[in-house]
Amino acid sequence: MYELIDVSKTYRVGESDVAALRGVDLRLGAGEFVAIVGPSGSGKSTLLNLLGLLDRPSAGTLTLDGVNVADLDEKGAADLRLRQIGFIFQAFNLLASLRAWENVAVPAVLAGRRLGAVREQCLELLARVGLVDRAEHFPSQLSGGQMQRVAIARALSLEPHVILADEPTGNLDSASGEEVVGLLRKAASDTGRTVVIVTHDPQVAAVADRQLTLRDGQLVNDARVAR
């Protein structure tokens, strides 16, 4: 699904260049459930942003499903991101003025579909995450765990090949966090999606099939998780 060859990312800070990633070589296959771990400032979010096509490498080659992202203009990158990648964030990023099912519909509406035409699909997705009975509720009427499950349903709405999650359990209690991780693992194992999670939580990372450890912008370990 992904191939990174000697990928680096450098940011200009004042008059200095700061290397956020350095020489990363990596392949991620379909159906893999991968955790990215490492201390703060190690490059985890930078790597996730590159995988999400939210940023471009400063050097090296990154391909998604055979497409070299360097060949894409901004519109092409946005179109590929919308079709291929679902995002889940620590802060949920639900729209407060929309009901749960309407939040799930946002990617489909951005893709040009009418809101009313996707309602049944959104209800089915909410049923998958155990929230169809909360379809008409606004985010303010939901718990943190429920909001994150809505976010998972939203991420699945266009049937993307990749789910990227940035600290998806960071604002949740342990029970809700376990539910969310279980849903993400199911998304990988049942549908063949590639799921990549950035996490500081060793218990979350232990559920993954594979752990990537970053330190000082370098990939220092790539290990399968023993079961």
TAHU-V526314 format. One record per residue. N is the residue number from 1. RES is the residue in three letters. D_FIRST is the distance of its C-alpha to the first C-alpha in Angstrom with 2 decimals. Layout:
<<N/RES/D_FIRST> <N/RES/D_FIRST>>
//
This chain:
<<1/MET/0.00> <2/TYR/3.82> <3/GLU/6.89> <4/LEU/10.29> <5/ILE/13.44> <6/ASP/16.78> <7/VAL/15.94> <8/SER/19.13> <9/LYS/20.46> <10/THR/24.21> <11/TYR/26.35> <12/ARG/29.91> <13/VAL/32.30> <14/GLY/35.84> <15/GLU/36.63> <16/SER/34.11> <17/ASP/30.45> <18/VAL/28.54> <19/ALA/25.43> <20/ALA/23.00> <21/LEU/20.24> <22/ARG/21.09> <23/GLY/19.21> <24/VAL/15.98> <25/ASP/13.85> <26/LEU/10.71> <27/ARG/7.56> <28/LEU/5.73> <29/GLY/4.96> <30/ALA/5.63> <31/GLY/9.14> <32/GLU/9.53> <33/PHE/12.26> <34/VAL/12.55> <35/ALA/15.70> <36/ILE/16.43> <37/VAL/20.15> <38/GLY/22.92> <39/PRO/26.14> <40/SER/26.71> <41/GLY/26.03> <42/SER/23.58> <43/GLY/20.76> <44/LYS/18.81> <45/SER/19.16> <46/THR/18.54> <47/LEU/15.14> <48/LEU/14.32> <49/ASN/15.83> <50/LEU/13.74> <51/LEU/10.43> <52/GLY/12.37> <53/LEU/13.56> <54/LEU/16.98> <55/ASP/17.78> <56/ARG/17.12> <57/PRO/17.24> <58/SER/20.77> <59/ALA/19.75> <60/GLY/16.92> <61/THR/13.73> <62/LEU/10.60> <63/THR/8.00> <64/LEU/5.71> <65/ASP/4.72> <66/GLY/7.40> <67/VAL/9.69> <68/ASN/11.62> <69/VAL/12.80> <70/ALA/16.11> <71/ASP/16.88> <72/LEU/16.97> <73/ASP/20.23> <74/GLU/20.68> <75/LYS/20.83> <76/GLY/17.73> <77/ALA/15.78> <78/ALA/17.59> <79/ASP/16.88> <80/LEU/13.08> <81/ARG/13.39> <82/LEU/15.76> <83/ARG/13.90> <84/GLN/10.35> <85/ILE/11.28> <86/GLY/14.13> <87/PHE/16.17> <88/ILE/18.71> <89/PHE/21.38> <90/GLN/24.16> <91/ALA/26.81> <92/PHE/25.49> <93/ASN/26.05> <94/LEU/27.70> <95/LEU/30.25> <96/ALA/33.67> <97/SER/35.34> <98/LEU/33.00> <99/ARG/33.23> <100/ALA/30.40> <101/TRP/29.38> <102/GLU/29.68> <103/ASN/27.32> <104/VAL/24.73> <105/ALA/25.41> <106/VAL/24.79> <107/PRO/21.27> <108/ALA/22.58> <109/VAL/25.71> <110/LEU/23.88> <111/ALA/22.10> <112/GLY/25.65> <113/ARG/26.58> <114/ARG/29.98> <115/LEU/30.36> <116/GLY/32.65> <117/ALA/30.42> <118/VAL/27.60> <119/ARG/29.95> <120/GLU/29.71> <121/GLN/25.92> <122/CYS/26.19> <123/LEU/28.82> <124/GLU/26.68> <125/LEU/23.89> <126/LEU/26.65> <127/ALA/27.97> <128/ARG/24.68> <129/VAL/25.10> <130/GLY/28.86> <131/LEU/30.16> <132/VAL/31.41> <133/ASP/34.91> <134/ARG/34.03> <135/ALA/32.66> <136/GLU/35.66> <137/HIS/35.79> <138/PHE/35.15> <139/PRO/33.13> <140/SER/36.49> <141/GLN/37.36> <142/LEU/34.35> <143/SER/33.84> <144/GLY/31.07> <145/GLY/29.20> <146/GLN/29.69> <147/MET/28.44> <148/GLN/25.20> <149/ARG/24.80> <150/VAL/25.45> <151/ALA/22.73> <152/ILE/20.26> <153/ALA/21.57> <154/ARG/21.20> <155/ALA/17.53> <156/LEU/17.05> <157/SER/19.38> <158/LEU/17.16> <159/GLU/14.90> <160/PRO/11.76> <161/HIS/8.26> <162/VAL/8.32> <163/ILE/11.66> <164/LEU/12.90> <165/ALA/16.38> <166/ASP/18.94> <167/GLU/21.73> <168/PRO/21.73> <169/THR/24.70> <170/GLY/26.63> <171/ASN/29.23> <172/LEU/29.61> <173/ASP/32.04> <174/SER/30.89> <175/ALA/31.22> <176/SER/29.26> <177/GLY/26.57> <178/GLU/26.26> <179/GLU/25.97> <180/VAL/23.18> <181/VAL/21.15> <182/GLY/21.93> <183/LEU/20.65> <184/LEU/17.30> <185/ARG/17.07> <186/LYS/18.08> <187/ALA/15.40> <188/ALA/12.80> <189/SER/15.07> <190/ASP/16.56> <191/THR/13.93> <192/GLY/10.65> <193/ARG/9.27> <194/THR/7.50> <195/VAL/10.73> <196/VAL/11.68> <197/ILE/15.47> <198/VAL/17.79> <199/THR/21.06> <200/HIS/24.43> <201/ASP/25.34> <202/PRO/25.24> <203/GLN/25.69> <204/VAL/22.54> <205/ALA/20.57> <206/ALA/22.20> <207/VAL/20.67> <208/ALA/17.07> <209/ASP/15.68> <210/ARG/14.97> <211/GLN/16.73> <212/LEU/16.08> <213/THR/19.53> <214/LEU/20.31> <215/ARG/23.84> <216/ASP/25.34> <217/GLY/22.07> <218/GLN/20.93> <219/LEU/18.49> <220/VAL/21.30> <221/ASN/19.86> <222/ASP/16.70> <223/ALA/18.09> <224/ARG/17.53> <225/VAL/19.87> <226/ALA/22.81> <227/ARG/23.91>>
//
